[in-house]
Amino acid sequence: MTPPLAPARRPVAPAPGRSLAARPAPRTVRGAGLAALTALALSACAPEAPAPAPPSVPAPAPAARPAAVPPPLPRPEAATQAQLRRDRAEAARARAKAASAPPTTASATMAQYLENIEDTLLARGLLRTDDGAGIKVGAAKLAEDFVQIALRDEYQMNAAGRLVPGAHPAPLRRWDRPVTLTVEFGESVPEATRIRDRATIGDYAARLARISGHPVSMAGAGGNFVVLVLSEDERRAIGPRVAELIPGIPRADLAAIERLSPQNYCTVFAYSPGAGAAYSNAVAVIRAELPQRLRTSCVHEELAQGMGLANDSPDARPSIFNDDEEFAFLTRHDELLLKMLYDPRLRPGMTEAEARPIVQTIAAEMLP
């Protein structure tokens, strides 16, 4: 597999008194809980007692009692299902116990740190939740923002195999197959939080599908876009699980996930097979300690970046694809970028020279 196509992974050092999010494209989500299997009980009718013999006919001698018949052995399928139910019940108890345990020192420290960041950003009027409709954007500006966000990479691989900052042109990348989102949670995440996060991600997935016109849906398991919601301790040990979910993922990417800087609230990695530019897999990681506004902001940006809007631009406004944290949620401007990305006139692999005139035409149609 190729290195992450647009790892939106931005380890940005916060300015004095301020922290900025570094967000690669995908974010994690826990898949829906396994449904309990229901066994059907079958009841047989007991045979009626024989009618009495006529008086003129002597009653027959009682027949010898048959030997006791041993009960039928359980079908292998039934035994397997029973074991599955026991295993699931045990796993559920373990999850409940883990979720009810007090947070570790590392997780509690991270939660306080992130809460302070959100409070500071909100106090400065940032993390806005409106769609930015009051900010005028023309067709030329929209087209240029698209080029800077969809046709640029913020990171590149150095000789040591590490991703380092260095903006450079990149081909257009997007999915050419349906996107199926699977969410997985660390054991420490309470059930109420899981329910809320699943609902947030499910609603947003439906919105991404409506905007882009590309299939995006939730999958209980086996999705090609995995969202992981993990505590600090769980993330540090998640490498083997991510390697199972995305076979062939570069070791450098696993290390980047496990060593995620505190300044990175969430991250996403998207991959294409071979030298292609069409995504086939993605994984997003979201910190379980995030407070609600930053948490939802991570969902919005990472999933949109995982769709192919991989870069950030300091000139994009109103947009979540900007490190200034002015907007928390996908804006109307960002919706137009996503719609443009999946326009059939554009194709994965296009260079800026090939895509720019088409992008300008589409932008003029959107904003005449």
MARZA-487818 format. One record per residue (C-alpha): x, y, z. Coordinates in steps of 0.5 Angstrom, whole numbers, padded with zeros to 4 digits, always signed. Layout:
REM MARZA-487818
XYZ;...
END
This chain:
REM MARZA-487818
+0000+0000+0000;+0002+0007-0001;+0004+0012+0004;-0002+0016+0007;-0005+0020+0001;-0007+0026+0005;-0005+0025+0012;-0008+0031+0014;-0003+0030+0020;-0001+0036+0023;+0003+0036+0029;+0003+0044+0029;+0006+0047+0035;+0001+0052+0039;+0002+0059+0039;+0003+0062+0046;-0003+0061+0050;-0006+0057+0044;-0007+0050+0042;-0008+0048+0035;-0011+0042+0032;-0007+0037+0028;-0012+0033+0024;-0010+0027+0019;-0016+0025+0015;-0020+0019+0018;-0023+0019+0026;-0025+0012+0029;-0031+0010+0031;-0033+0004+0035;-0038-0001+0031;-0045-0002+0034;-0045-0007+0039;-0047-0014+0037;-0054-0016+0037;-0056-0022+0042;-0058-0028+0039;-0065-0031+0040;-0066-0038+0041;-0073-0041+0039;-0076-0046+0044;-0080-0052+0041;-0085-0056+0045;-0088-0062+0043;-0095-0065+0045;-0095-0071+0049;-0099-0077+0046;-0106-0078+0049;-0107-0084+0054;-0110-0090+0050;-0117-0092+0050;-0119-0097+0055;-0120-0104+0052;-0128-0106+0051;-0131-0110+0057;-0131-0117+0053;-0124-0117+0051;-0119-0118+0057;-0114-0113+0058;-0107-0114+0054;-0101-0116+0059;-0097-0110+0060;-0091-0109+0055;-0084-0109+0058;-0082-0102+0059;-0077-0099+0054;-0070-0098+0056;-0069-0090+0058;-0067-0086+0052;-0062-0081+0053;-0063-0074+0051;-0061-0072+0044;-0054-0069+0044;-0054-0061+0043;-0053-0060+0036;-0046-0057+0035;-0049-0050+0032;-0053-0050+0038;-0047-0051+0043;-0043-0046+0039;-0049-0040+0039;-0049-0042+0047;-0042-0040+0047;-0042-0034+0043;-0048-0032+0048;-0043-0033+0054;-0037-0030+0051;-0041-0024+0049;-0044-0023+0056;-0037-0024+0059;-0035-0018+0054;-0040-0014+0056;-0039-0014+0063;-0032-0013+0062;-0033-0007+0058;-0038-0004+0063;-0033-0006+0068;-0027-0002+0064;-0032+0004+0063;-0034+0005+0070;-0026+0005+0072;-0023+0011+0074;-0019+0014+0069;-0012+0013+0069;-0007+0019+0071;-0005+0020+0063;-0012+0020+0061;-0015+0025+0066;-0009+0029+0065;-0011+0029+0057;-0018+0031+0059;-0016+0037+0063;-0011+0039+0058;-0017+0039+0052;-0022+0042+0056;-0018+0048+0058;-0016+0048+0050;-0024+0048+0048;-0025+0053+0054;-0020+0058+0051;-0022+0058+0044;-0029+0059+0046;-0027+0065+0050;-0024+0068+0044;-0030+0067+0040;-0027+0061+0036;-0030+0054+0034;-0036+0057+0031;-0042+0053+0030;-0045+0057+0024;-0044+0055+0017;-0041+0062+0015;-0046+0064+0010;-0045+0071+0012;-0038+0071+0009;-0038+0072+0002;-0034+0068-0003;-0034+0068-0010;-0032+0063-0016;-0025+0065-0017;-0024+0064-0009;-0027+0058-0009;-0024+0055-0014;-0017+0057-0011;-0019+0054-0004;-0020+0047-0008;-0014+0047-0011;-0010+0049-0005;-0014+0044-0001;-0015+0038-0005;-0009+0038-0010;-0004+0040-0004;+0000+0035+0001;+0002+0039+0007;+0007+0033+0009;+0012+0029+0005;+0016+0023+0006;+0023+0024+0008;+0029+0019+0007;+0028+0016+0014;+0021+0014+0012;+0018+0019+0016;+0013+0024+0015;+0015+0031+0015;+0012+0038+0014;+0013+0041+0007;+0007+0043+0002;+0008+0040-0005;+0003+0039-0011;-0001+0032-0010;-0006+0029-0015;-0013+0029-0014;-0015+0024-0009;-0022+0021-0007;-0026+0014-0007;-0028+0011-0013;-0032+0005-0008;-0037+0006-0003;-0035+0009+0003;-0037+0004+0009;-0035+0007+0016;-0034+0002+0022;-0033+0005+0029;-0029+0002+0035;-0029+0005+0042;-0023+0003+0047;-0026-0001+0053;-0026+0006+0057;-0031+0009+0053;-0038+0009+0057;-0044+0006+0053;-0047+0013+0054;-0042+0016+0050;-0041+0011+0045;-0049+0012+0043;-0048+0019+0043;-0041+0019+0038;-0045+0013+0034;-0051+0018+0033;-0046+0024+0031;-0042+0020+0026;-0048+0016+0023;-0052+0023+0022;-0045+0026+0019;-0044+0020+0014;-0051+0021+0011;-0049+0029+0010;-0043+0027+0007;-0047+0022+0002;-0052+0028+0001;-0047+0033-0001;-0042+0029-0005;-0047+0024-0008;-0042+0019-0007;-0045+0013-0002;-0043+0014+0005;-0046+0009+0010;-0045+0006+0017;-0042-0001+0018;-0042-0005+0024;-0036-0009+0022;-0031-0009+0016;-0032-0002+0014;-0026+0001+0009;-0026+0007+0013;-0025+0006+0021;-0026+0011+0026;-0023+0009+0033;-0024+0013+0039;-0019+0012+0044;-0016+0014+0051;-0009+0016+0052;-0007+0009+0054;-0011+0005+0049;-0008+0009+0043;-0001+0008+0046;-0002+0001+0045;-0007+0001+0039;-0002-0001+0033;-0003-0009+0033;-0011-0007+0032;-0010-0002+0027;-0005-0007+0023;-0011-0012+0023;-0016-0007+0020;-0011-0004+0015;-0006-0010+0013;+0000-0007+0010;+0000+0000+0014;+0006+0003+0014;+0010+0002+0021;+0011+0009+0021;+0004+0011+0021;+0003+0006+0026;+0008+0009+0030;+0005+0016+0029;-0002+0014+0032;+0001+0011+0038;+0006+0017+0039;+0001+0022+0037;+0003+0029+0040;-0002+0032+0045;-0003+0038+0040;-0006+0033+0035;-0013+0032+0038;-0015+0027+0032;-0012+0025+0026;-0013+0021+0019;-0010+0017+0014;-0012+0015+0007;-0009+0010+0003;-0009+0008-0005;-0007+0001-0007;-0001+0001-0011;+0001+0008-0015;-0007+0009-0016;-0010+0016-0013;-0017+0013-0011;-0018+0011-0004;-0019+0004-0002;-0018+0005+0006;-0018+0010+0011;-0017+0010+0019;-0018+0016+0023;-0017+0017+0031;-0020+0021+0036;-0018+0022+0043;-0024+0020+0048;-0022+0025+0052;-0024+0031+0048;-0030+0035+0050;-0036+0036+0046;-0035+0042+0041;-0028+0039+0040;-0030+0032+0039;-0035+0034+0034;-0030+0038+0030;-0026+0033+0030;-0031+0028+0027;-0033+0033+0022;-0026+0035+0019;-0023+0028+0019;-0028+0025+0016;-0028+0030+0010;-0021+0030+0010;-0021+0022+0009;-0026+0023+0003;-0020+0027+0000;-0020+0034+0002;-0014+0033+0005;-0010+0039+0006;-0011+0046+0010;-0010+0053+0008;-0009+0059+0012;-0013+0063+0006;-0019+0058+0006;-0025+0062+0010;-0030+0060+0012;-0028+0053+0013;-0026+0048+0018;-0020+0047+0013;-0016+0052+0016;-0011+0051+0023;-0014+0058+0026;-0020+0054+0029;-0025+0059+0027;-0030+0054+0025;-0032+0048+0029;-0036+0044+0024;-0037+0044+0016;-0039+0050+0013;-0043+0052+0007;-0036+0053+0003;-0033+0046+0005;-0040+0043+0002;-0038+0046-0004;-0031+0044-0004;-0034+0037-0003;-0039+0037-0008;-0034+0039-0013;-0029+0034-0011;-0034+0028-0013;-0036+0032-0020;-0036+0027-0025;-0032+0032-0029;-0026+0031-0025;-0022+0024-0024;-0017+0021-0019;-0010+0022-0021;-0011+0029-0024;-0006+0034-0024;-0007+0041-0022;-0006+0043-0029;-0011+0038-0031;-0016+0040-0026;-0016+0047-0025;-0019+0049-0031;-0025+0044-0030;-0025+0047-0022;-0026+0054-0025;-0032+0052-0029;-0035+0048-0024;-0034+0054-0019;-0037+0059-0024;-0043+0054-0024;-0044+0054-0017;-0043+0061-0015;-0045+0065-0022;
END
